[in-house]
Amino acid sequence: MATPEFILELRRHIGHAPLPLPSVTAVVFDDAGRVLLNRRSDDHRWSLLSGVLEPGEQPAAGAIREVYEETAVEVAVERILAVEALELRRIANGDQVYWFEVSLACRAVGGEARVNDDESIDVAWFAPDAVPEIGDRQKRYLELALDPTAAPYFVS
């Protein structure tokens, strides 16, 4: 999915200035214990599924929507993994974003994993010990999701 219209409208007013935006990351497991990743079309890196929340959208609803939009997999949200404000990030087009991210553990409940939009060039299930290189924050989310006794991660 392209940049949401509400962000484009805000950018018309503020240009590339820093913009705080809520986001969600979903760590999705199937019944075999595999984790779902997508290979992003922007940087060609493997990643957990994530995206920006729409105005007023609850994080769980956003995770369900994002996973389906990107992979055609239907999920149920099971628990919160982390809540954190991320450092300022500059997007390739020059936009600056302060992501406020909620990470959630999810279980696949339907659908067939496939590339379902233009944000991904590949979608695949991986055994947790065979996950390709992902970022450190995403590794932390995966580790939290694999431990059912882990407390949610946050910085105080």
C-alpha positions in Angstrom: 0.0 0.0 0.0 1.2 3.5 -0.8 1.7 6.2 1.8 -1.6 6.8 3.6 -3.4 9.9 2.5 -3.4 11.4 6.0 0.4 11.4 5.9 0.6 12.9 2.4 -1.8 15.7 3.6 0.4 16.4 6.7 3.5 16.4 4.6 2.0 19.1 2.3 2.0 21.3 5.3 5.2 20.4 7.1 7.4 19.1 4.3 10.2 16.8 5.5 10.1 18.0 9.1 10.0 15.4 11.9 6.6 13.8 12.2 5.6 11.4 15.1 3.7 8.4 13.7 2.2 5.3 15.4 3.3 2.0 14.0 2.7 -1.7 14.7 5.0 -4.7 14.2 3.4 -8.2 14.2 5.4 -11.4 15.0 3.2 -14.0 13.3 3.5 -17.7 14.0 1.7 -20.6 12.3 0.7 -23.9 13.9 4.1 -25.4 13.1 5.9 -22.6 15.1 7.3 -20.9 12.0 7.5 -17.1 11.8 6.2 -15.1 8.9 8.5 -12.6 7.2 8.3 -10.4 4.2 11.1 -9.2 1.9 10.5 -5.5 1.6 10.4 -3.9 -1.8 12.1 -0.7 -0.6 15.3 -2.2 0.7 15.0 -5.9 -0.2 15.6 -6.9 3.4 13.6 -9.6 5.3 11.4 -8.1 8.0 8.7 -8.8 10.5 5.4 -7.4 9.3 4.8 -3.8 10.1 3.1 -0.6 9.1 1.6 2.7 10.1 -1.6 2.9 12.1 -4.5 4.9 10.6 -5.8 7.8 12.7 -7.8 6.3 15.7 -6.9 2.7 14.8 -6.2 0.4 17.7 -2.8 -1.4 17.5 -4.3 -4.9 17.4 -6.7 -3.9 14.5 -3.8 -2.3 12.7 -1.7 -5.5 13.1 -4.5 -7.6 11.7 -5.0 -5.2 8.8 -1.2 -4.8 8.0 -0.5 -8.6 8.0 -3.5 -9.2 5.7 -2.6 -6.3 3.3 1.0 -7.5 3.0 0.6 -11.3 3.0 -3.1 -12.4 2.7 -2.7 -14.2 6.1 -5.4 -13.7 8.6 -4.2 -13.4 12.2 -5.4 -13.2 15.8 -3.5 -11.0 18.2 -2.3 -12.9 21.3 -0.2 -10.5 23.4 1.8 -7.4 23.5 5.6 -7.7 23.1 6.9 -4.2 23.3 6.1 -0.5 23.3 8.7 2.0 22.4 9.5 5.3 20.9 12.2 4.9 18.2 14.9 7.3 17.3 14.5 9.8 14.5 14.6 8.1 11.1 15.1 9.7 7.8 13.2 8.0 4.9 14.8 7.7 1.5 12.7 10.6 0.2 13.9 12.9 3.0 10.9 12.7 5.3 11.8 12.5 9.0 9.8 10.2 11.3 9.7 9.5 15.0 8.0 6.1 15.1 6.0 5.1 18.2 5.9 1.4 17.9 3.7 -1.3 19.4 4.9 -4.9 18.8 2.4 -7.8 19.0 2.6 -11.6 19.0 0.1 -13.0 16.5 -1.2 -16.4 15.5 -2.1 -17.2 11.9 -5.8 -18.3 11.7 -6.4 -18.3 7.9 -5.3 -17.3 4.5 -2.4 -18.5 2.4 0.9 -16.6 2.6 1.7 -14.7 -0.6 2.9 -11.3 -1.7 -0.4 -9.3 -1.5 0.7 -5.7 -2.2 3.6 -3.7 -3.6 5.4 -3.4 -0.2 6.8 -6.9 -0.5 8.8 -8.8 -3.1 8.6 -12.1 -1.2 6.8 -13.6 1.8 7.8 -16.8 3.5 7.5 -18.9 6.7 10.8 -19.6 8.6 11.7 -21.8 11.5 12.8 -19.5 14.3 16.4 -20.9 14.1 16.5 -20.3 10.3 15.3 -16.7 10.2 17.4 -14.7 7.7 19.2 -11.5 8.9 16.7 -9.0 10.5 17.4 -5.9 12.5 18.3 -6.0 16.2 15.0 -4.5 17.4 13.1 -7.1 15.3 15.3 -9.9 16.7 14.3 -8.7 20.2 10.6 -8.8 19.3 11.1 -12.4 17.9 12.9 -13.5 21.1 10.1 -12.0 23.2 7.4 -13.7 21.1 9.2 -17.1 21.5 9.2 -16.8 25.3 5.6 -17.0 26.6 6.7 -15.9 30.0 8.5 -12.8 28.8 7.3 -9.4 30.1 6.6 -6.7 27.5 9.7 -4.7 26.6 9.7 -0.9 27.3 12.2 1.7 28.3 11.5 3.8 31.4 
